[in-house]
């Protein structure tokens, strides 16, 4: 069979060898934002996975913009140096054509929390918490810290931090830079009327709520040379009355397209604690397909995509250009190899991974043990 999942895709100025992406998954294993040996082995495995696109985890543009003490950052020379080591090693073993990207963002009111396996709740007074910021002084959930409302100086400085992180990502040589504008983090907080109650130039109607997100988009665009692809992860719905809807996603995606971004990745929810009720395999696909159709931009989606035939169907018949896997990749680090086998596609694997029978070796003899 001819597989759409394993067909190439043009994303802005780059061409990826297939429609499989590894979604950015937080590892909570950095040291003051710096990548560690955990990231080294993980990125190398990602590169050999069979996915044509690898997006590294959410990476804070400031120290205070990280989700937790263990989250990756790109705000210092030390962070940049540590990531250079990881990216170099991953590229050395990656399958041909694999493209590597980094997702940059700011956690906003969801910052200063425990690492995932400690419950992900807010840090206590004895756990070195830090001041969090947001468009409005509204907590993420019950018993969460109340963030400080950002003033114009802080907003300007944060836009500048996105620009600085972009310059670092460019120096590192990433193929793709992705802006995190979903999952209840700072850019999403400004976009959503659930979390943005401002009455100044940064809040109010839909146009004003987009000013900060688009200012970030412009700052990143200005620092990115034409050979690097730009993308953004956006929300398809807030799952709450009065929140963002797929119509807002279409408008947001259209603005990215106008700025020469190569793609959007449509996710959903998490504008407040517990605010993403998953609704079955591929639950983001319908909204992603609508964004693709109406905004006219390459569109990726994620969300309970785990089976090769399911992934093939999404890109072949359901109006989405690319899928991203997360839990499936954790469960099976060679998911792409299995998918290729299932769909009858031959991947170019490392020679060390090719199993050759003894009869194929010149002069080889099969020695049987004595009875």
TABEL-V108310 format. One record per pair of residues at least 12 apart in sequence whose C-alpha atoms are under 7 Angstrom apart, sorted by the first residue. I is the first residue (numbers start at 1). GAP is how many residues later the second one is. D is the distance in whole Angstrom. If there is no record, write none. Layout:
<<I/GAP/D> <I/GAP/D>>
This chain:
<<1/342/7> <1/343/7> <3/340/7> <4/308/6> <4/311/7> <4/312/6> <5/13/6> <5/14/5> <5/15/7> <5/307/5> <5/310/6> <6/12/4> <6/13/6> <7/12/7> <11/218/7> <11/251/5> <11/252/7> <11/287/7> <12/217/5> <12/249/7> <12/250/4> <13/213/7> <13/214/6> <13/215/7> <13/216/6> <14/215/6> <16/36/6> <16/37/7> <16/81/6> <16/82/7> <16/83/7> <17/35/5> <17/80/6> <17/81/7> <18/34/5> <19/33/7> <19/302/7> <19/303/5> <19/304/6> <20/31/5> <20/32/6> <20/33/6> <20/302/6> <20/303/6> <20/304/6> <21/30/5> <21/31/6> <21/32/4> <21/33/6> <21/302/6> <21/303/4> <21/304/6> <22/29/7> <22/31/6> <22/32/5> <22/33/6> <22/302/5> <22/303/5> <22/304/6> <23/32/6> <23/301/5> <23/302/6> <23/303/5> <24/31/5> <24/32/5> <24/33/4> <24/34/6> <24/79/7> <25/32/5> <25/301/7> <26/31/5> <26/32/6> <28/42/4> <28/43/5> <28/87/6> <29/41/5> <29/42/6> <30/40/5> <30/41/5> <30/42/5> <31/39/6> <32/37/7> <33/37/7> <33/38/6> <33/39/4> <33/40/4> <33/41/7> <33/46/6> <34/38/6> <34/39/6> <34/44/7> <34/45/4> <34/48/6> <35/37/6> <35/44/7> <35/47/5> <35/48/6> <39/47/7> <40/46/5> <43/43/7> <43/47/5> <44/45/6> <44/46/4> <44/49/6> <44/50/7> <45/288/7> <47/43/6> <47/44/7> <47/46/7> <47/47/4> <47/48/6> <47/51/7> <48/45/7> <48/46/5> <48/47/6> <49/284/6> <49/285/5> <49/286/6> <49/287/6> <49/288/7> <50/45/7> <50/284/7> <50/286/4> <50/287/6> <51/285/6> <52/45/7> <52/46/5> <52/47/6> <53/45/6> <53/46/5> <53/47/6> <54/45/6> <54/46/5> <54/47/6> <55/45/6> <55/46/4> <55/47/5> <55/48/7> <56/45/6> <56/46/5> <56/47/6> <57/45/7> <57/46/6> <58/14/7> <58/45/5> <58/46/6> <58/47/6> <59/13/5> <59/14/5> <59/15/6> <59/44/6> <59/45/5> <59/46/6> <60/12/6> <60/13/4> <60/14/6> <60/44/6> <60/45/5> <60/46/5> <61/12/6> <61/13/6> <61/14/5> <61/43/6> <61/44/6> <61/45/6> <61/100/6> <61/101/6> <61/104/6> <62/13/5> <62/99/7> <63/12/7> <64/66/7> <65/41/4> <65/42/5> <65/43/6> <65/46/6> <66/40/6> <66/41/6> <66/45/6> <67/40/5> <67/43/6> <67/44/4> <67/45/6> <67/46/6> <68/43/6> <68/44/5> <68/45/5> <68/46/6> <68/47/6> <70/45/7> <74/91/6> <75/90/6> <80/88/7> <84/88/6> <95/253/7> <95/254/7> <99/76/6> <100/74/6> <100/75/5> <100/76/6> <101/73/5> <101/74/6> <101/75/4> <101/76/5> <102/72/7> <102/74/6> <102/75/5> <102/76/6> <103/74/6> <103/75/4> <103/76/6> <103/77/6> <104/74/6> <104/75/5> <104/76/6> <105/74/6> <105/75/5> <106/79/6> <106/80/6> <107/78/5> <107/79/5> <108/24/6> <108/25/5> <108/26/5> <108/77/5> <108/78/4> <109/23/6> <109/24/6> <109/25/5> <109/30/7> <109/31/6> <109/38/6> <110/30/7> <110/75/6> <111/21/6> <112/17/5> <112/18/6> <112/20/7> <122/22/6> <122/23/7> <132/15/5> <132/16/6> <133/14/5> <133/15/5> <133/16/6> <133/17/6> <134/13/6> <134/14/6> <134/15/5> <134/16/6> <134/52/6> <135/14/5> <135/15/6> <135/54/7> <135/55/6> <135/61/6> <135/63/7> <136/13/5> <136/59/7> <136/60/6> <136/61/6> <136/62/6> <137/12/5> <138/57/7> <140/132/5> <140/133/6> <141/131/6> <141/132/5> <159/56/7> <159/57/5> <159/60/7> <162/54/7> <162/58/6> <163/56/5> <163/57/5> <163/60/6> <166/54/6> <166/57/6> <166/58/7> <167/56/6> <170/54/7> <175/53/5> <175/54/6> <176/52/6> <176/53/5> <176/54/6> <177/52/6> <177/53/5> <177/54/6> <178/52/6> <178/53/5> <178/54/5> <179/52/6> <179/53/5> <179/54/6> <180/52/6> <180/53/5> <181/51/7> <181/52/5> <181/53/5> <182/51/6> <182/52/5> <182/53/5> <183/85/7> <183/86/6> <183/87/5> <183/88/6> <184/86/5> <184/87/4> <184/88/7> <187/26/5> <190/19/6> <190/22/7> <191/18/5> <191/19/6> <191/22/7> <192/51/6> <192/52/6> <193/50/6> <194/49/6> <229/32/7> <229/33/6> <230/31/5> <230/32/5> <230/33/7> <231/30/5> <231/31/6> <231/32/5> <231/33/5> <232/31/7> <232/32/5> <232/33/6> <233/31/6> <233/32/5> <233/33/6> <233/34/7> <234/15/7> <234/30/7> <234/31/6> <234/32/5> <234/33/6> <235/14/6> <235/31/6> <235/32/5> <235/33/4> <235/34/7> <236/13/5> <236/30/6> <236/31/6> <236/32/5> <236/51/6> <237/31/5> <237/32/6> <238/30/6> <238/31/5> <238/33/6> <239/30/6> <239/36/7> <239/37/7> <246/41/6> <249/42/7> <250/41/5> <250/44/6> <250/45/6> <253/42/6> <254/41/5> <257/40/6> <262/35/7> <262/36/7> <263/34/6> <263/35/5> <263/36/6> <264/34/7> <264/35/5> <264/36/6> <265/34/6> <265/35/4> <265/36/5> <266/18/7> <266/22/5> <266/34/6> <266/35/5> <267/17/6> <267/34/6> <267/35/6> <280/24/7> <281/22/7> <281/23/5> <281/24/6> <282/20/7> <282/21/5> <282/22/5> <282/23/5> <283/20/6> <284/17/7> <284/18/7> <284/19/6> <285/16/6> <288/13/6> <288/32/7> <289/29/7> <289/30/5> <289/31/5> <292/28/7> <298/23/6> <299/21/6> <299/22/5> <299/23/6> <300/20/6> <300/21/6> <300/22/4> <300/23/5> <300/24/7> <301/21/7> <301/22/5> <301/23/6> <302/21/6> <302/22/5> <302/23/6> <305/20/6> <306/19/7> <306/22/5> <308/31/5> <311/12/7>>
